[in-house]
Amino acid sequence: MAPLRFAWLGMLGALLLGSTGCRNVRHTATAALPERTASELLDSLNVREPCWQTLGLRMESSARAMEKEGSFTMNVRMAKDSVIWMSISPALGVEAARVLLTPDSVQVLSKLPGSRFVFLGDYGVLSEAMDAPVSFNLLQDLLLGQPLNLEDDEVFVSKVDGDRYVLLSKYDRNVRRLVGTDGKGFVPGDSLAIVAKDKKAERLLEKAERKAEKKEVAADKLVVKRYWLDGVTFDPVKDVIDDLLQFRTVTVERTQFEDTELGRLPNTVRMTVTSPDGNFDSLFETKRRRAGRAYDFPFSIPEGFERRTTL
């Protein structure tokens, strides 16, 4: 990837990892945790969902990918379930990119010298450029510090992992056979990867690939999700999502939670993505958060900017 393209994609990628919060509040479980059902843990997450209509954030971030790295500032404005607006600037403070997202559209304005263009498209193109599934709801939840891709209709089991609880998505016997956990206990922190080499495994993977190409929901059966919650506060401290079909693992770690006007939110977030195409690592810290203000979302296209349909 060319350096300029990495620069603005890296900044946009960092934006996908956002979070909110201010100071560190540390809680430590000193005794064995009592068993809790998956339903109880999910309820604990539901009751802490932030109540808001508009939100402004200022974030400092750094990202590293493909032997390149950079630091930048992000100013974010959001209207719940309708608009996410972002202005991204490098260390010198000159705006390098502006992004406007709605539930069904993506607009990116790149102001980088030698790469001045505007993109008007959808999340399919953005997902392909980021090499990861991206949606409006996903970005909104990330910016709010909510668990990644936690769906209401999913089935989970609960486990205790030291001083934390873990929600583990249920996966069928075929997947257990693929990753080598069929017939034995599963430890929450285990790394997951396809290890089976027999013909049945090959047929299962081929079928899943065909479903993915057709964008069928059943392809999600090869995605395993794990969510760690603090044993005392139930803060969502860590997510690990393994996409076995794409050989990709996304890990999100949240720290420095604090009680805020929107509820308990993390101050810092680190997200890593590992895949055959390389690794992505980003770290964030929120410097300012303002809820309930009337925001505008300016996005004008200067004359002479190239119009693109790909990123």
C-alpha positions in Angstrom: 0.0 0.0 0.0 1.4 3.4 -0.9 2.4 5.6 2.1 -0.3 8.2 1.5 -3.0 5.7 1.2 -1.8 4.0 4.4 -1.8 7.4 6.2 -5.4 8.2 5.7 -6.7 4.6 5.9 -4.7 4.2 9.1 -6.3 7.3 10.6 -9.7 6.1 9.5 -8.9 2.6 10.9 -7.9 4.1 14.2 -11.3 5.8 14.2 -12.9 2.4 14.3 -11.3 1.7 17.6 -12.6 4.7 19.5 -13.8 4.8 23.1 -14.7 7.2 25.8 -13.8 8.0 29.5 -11.5 10.0 31.7 -9.7 8.6 34.8 -8.7 5.2 36.0 -10.9 3.3 38.5 -9.4 -0.1 39.4 -11.4 -2.9 41.0 -10.0 -6.3 41.8 -11.8 -9.4 42.7 -10.1 -10.9 45.8 -12.1 -14.2 46.0 -13.4 -16.8 43.7 -16.2 -15.4 41.6 -19.7 -17.0 42.0 -21.1 -18.7 38.9 -23.4 -16.5 36.8 -25.5 -17.5 33.8 -24.9 -16.1 30.4 -28.4 -14.4 30.7 -27.3 -12.6 33.9 -24.1 -11.3 32.3 -25.9 -10.1 29.2 -28.5 -8.3 31.4 -25.6 -6.6 33.2 -24.4 -5.3 29.8 -27.8 -4.2 28.7 -28.6 -2.1 31.8 -25.3 -0.1 31.4 -26.0 0.9 27.8 -25.5 4.7 27.6 -28.5 7.0 27.3 -27.7 9.8 24.9 -28.9 11.7 21.8 -25.8 13.7 20.7 -22.1 13.3 21.6 -18.8 15.0 20.8 -15.4 13.4 21.4 -11.8 14.5 21.1 -9.3 11.6 20.9 -5.6 11.2 20.6 -4.5 8.0 18.8 -1.6 6.1 17.4 -1.6 3.3 14.9 0.9 0.8 13.4 0.5 -1.4 10.4 2.7 -2.8 7.6 5.9 -1.3 9.2 4.4 2.1 9.2 3.0 4.1 12.2 1.6 7.5 12.9 -0.1 9.6 15.6 -3.2 11.8 15.1 -6.1 13.6 16.6 -9.7 12.8 15.9 -12.7 15.1 16.5 -15.9 13.1 16.5 -19.6 14.2 16.5 -22.5 11.8 16.7 -26.3 11.9 16.6 -27.6 8.6 17.9 -28.4 6.0 15.2 -28.2 8.6 12.4 -24.9 10.4 11.9 -21.2 9.9 12.7 -18.9 12.8 11.7 -15.1 12.8 12.0 -12.3 15.2 11.4 -8.8 13.6 11.4 -5.6 15.5 11.8 -1.9 14.5 12.1 0.4 15.9 14.8 0.8 19.3 13.0 -2.9 19.9 13.4 -3.9 20.4 9.7 -7.0 18.4 8.8 -6.1 15.5 6.6 -9.4 13.7 6.2 -13.1 14.2 7.0 -15.6 11.4 7.2 -19.4 11.4 7.3 -21.3 8.2 8.0 -25.0 7.4 8.0 -26.6 4.0 8.5 -26.4 3.3 4.8 -23.8 5.6 3.3 -20.0 6.4 3.6 -18.4 9.7 2.6 -14.7 10.3 2.9 -12.8 13.5 1.9 -9.1 13.1 1.7 -7.0 16.3 1.8 -3.6 14.7 1.8 -1.2 16.3 -0.7 -1.0 14.2 -3.8 -4.1 12.2 -2.7 -7.0 14.7 -2.7 -10.2 13.0 -3.5 -13.8 12.3 -2.3 -15.3 8.9 -1.9 -19.1 8.4 -1.9 -20.2 4.9 -1.4 -21.3 2.2 1.1 -20.0 0.0 3.9 -19.2 -2.9 1.5 -16.4 -0.8 -0.1 -15.2 0.4 3.3 -15.1 -3.1 4.7 -13.0 -4.3 1.7 -10.6 -1.4 2.2 -10.2 -2.1 6.0 -10.1 -5.9 5.5 -12.8 -6.2 8.2 -16.6 -6.1 8.4 -17.7 -2.5 9.1 -21.2 -1.1 9.8 -22.7 2.0 11.2 -23.8 0.3 14.4 -20.4 -1.3 14.8 -18.7 2.1 14.7 -21.2 3.7 17.0 -20.8 0.9 19.6 -17.0 1.2 19.4 -17.0 4.9 20.0 -19.3 4.4 23.0 -17.1 1.6 24.4 -19.6 -1.1 23.9 -18.8 -4.8 23.2 -17.9 -5.5 19.6 -20.6 -7.2 17.4 -22.7 -8.5 20.3 -26.0 -9.5 18.7 -29.3 -9.9 20.6 -30.2 -13.2 19.1 -26.9 -15.0 19.8 -26.6 -17.9 22.2 -23.7 -17.8 24.8 -22.3 -19.9 27.6 -20.7 -18.3 30.6 -17.4 -19.2 32.3 -15.2 -17.9 35.1 -11.6 -16.9 34.0 -9.7 -15.8 37.1 -11.2 -12.5 38.3 -13.3 -12.1 35.2 -16.4 -13.6 33.6 -16.4 -14.7 30.0 -19.3 -14.9 27.5 -18.5 -17.5 24.8 -20.6 -17.8 21.7 -21.9 -21.3 21.2 -20.5 -23.0 18.1 -21.5 -26.4 16.7 -19.7 -29.7 16.5 -18.4 -29.1 13.0 -16.6 -25.9 14.2 -15.3 -27.7 17.3 -13.8 -30.3 15.1 -12.2 -27.7 12.9 -10.5 -26.0 15.7 -9.6 -29.2 17.6 -11.7 -28.7 20.7 -14.2 -31.5 20.0 -14.4 -33.9 22.9 -12.3 -31.8 25.3 -12.6 -28.9 27.6 -12.2 -25.4 26.2 -10.2 -22.7 28.1 -11.5 -19.2 27.5 -8.1 -17.9 26.6 -7.3 -20.6 24.1 -6.1 -19.5 20.6 -8.5 -20.7 17.9 -7.4 -21.7 14.5 -8.5 -24.4 12.0 -6.4 -27.5 12.6 -8.4 -30.3 11.0 -7.1 -31.5 7.7 -9.6 -34.3 6.7 -12.0 -34.2 3.7 -15.0 -33.4 5.9 -13.2 -30.2 7.1 -12.4 -29.2 3.5 -16.0 -29.7 2.5 -17.2 -27.6 5.5 -14.8 -24.8 4.6 -15.7 -24.8 0.9 -19.4 -24.6 1.8 -18.8 -21.7 4.2 -16.8 -19.9 1.5 -19.7 -20.2 -0.9 -22.1 -18.9 1.6 -19.8 -15.9 2.4 -19.5 -15.1 -1.3 -23.3 -15.0 -1.5 -23.4 -13.0 1.8 -25.6 -15.6 3.5 -26.0 -15.3 7.3 -25.0 -18.9 7.8 -21.4 -18.1 7.1 -21.2 -16.5 10.5 -21.1 -20.0 12.0 -17.4 -19.8 11.5 -17.1 -16.7 13.7 -16.4 -17.4 17.4 -16.9 -14.5 19.8 -15.6 -14.1 23.4 -16.3 -11.3 25.8 -14.5 -10.7 29.1 -16.3 -8.8 31.9 -14.7 -7.5 35.1 -15.8 -9.8 38.0 -16.8 -6.8 40.2 -18.0 -4.0 38.0 -19.0 -6.1 34.9 -17.1 -3.6 32.7 -16.6 -5.1 29.2 -12.8 -5.2 29.4 -11.9 -7.4 26.4 -13.4 -8.8 23.2 -11.8 -11.5 21.0 -13.5 -12.4 17.7 -12.1 -15.2 15.6 -13.1 -15.3 12.0 -12.0 -18.8 11.1 -12.9 -18.5 7.4 -10.8 -15.4 6.9 -8.1 -16.5 9.4 -8.5 -13.2 11.2 -8.6 -12.3 14.9 -9.8 -9.0 16.3 -8.9 -8.2 19.9 -10.2 -5.1 21.7 -9.0 -4.3 25.3 -10.6 -1.5 27.3 -9.0 0.0 30.5 -9.4 2.9 32.9 -13.2 2.8 33.3 -14.9 5.7 35.1 -18.4 6.6 36.1 -19.5 9.4 33.8 -22.7 11.2 32.8 -23.3 8.4 30.3 -22.5 5.6 32.6 -19.2 3.7 33.1 -16.9 4.2 30.1 -13.3 3.2 29.3 -10.6 5.9 29.0 -8.2 3.9 26.8 -8.8 1.3 24.1 -6.3 -0.9 22.3 -7.4 -2.9 19.2 -5.3 -5.4 17.3 -6.1 -7.2 14.2 -4.1 -10.2 13.0 -4.6 -11.8 9.6 -2.7 -13.3 6.7 -2.5 -9.8 5.1 -0.6 -8.4 8.2 -1.3 -7.0 11.6 -2.9 -3.7 12.7 -2.3 -2.2 16.2 -3.9 1.0 17.5 -4.1 2.7 20.9 -6.6 5.5 21.9 -7.1 8.0 24.7 -10.1 10.3 25.0 -9.3 13.9 25.9 -12.7 15.4 25.9 -16.3 14.3 25.8 -19.5 16.4 25.6 -23.0 15.0 25.5 -26.3 16.7 24.6 -25.0 19.6 22.5 -26.5 20.7 19.2 -23.9 19.8 16.6 -23.7 20.3 12.8 -22.0 17.9 10.5 -20.3 19.9 7.7 -19.1 18.0 4.6 -18.6 20.1 1.5 -16.6 18.9 -1.5 -14.0 21.5 -2.7 -13.6 22.1 -6.5 -11.1 20.0 -8.3 -11.2 17.0 -6.0 -11.2 13.6 -7.8 -14.3 11.5 -7.2 -13.7 7.9 -6.5 -15.9 4.8 -6.1 -13.2 2.7 -4.4 -10.9 3.3 -1.5 
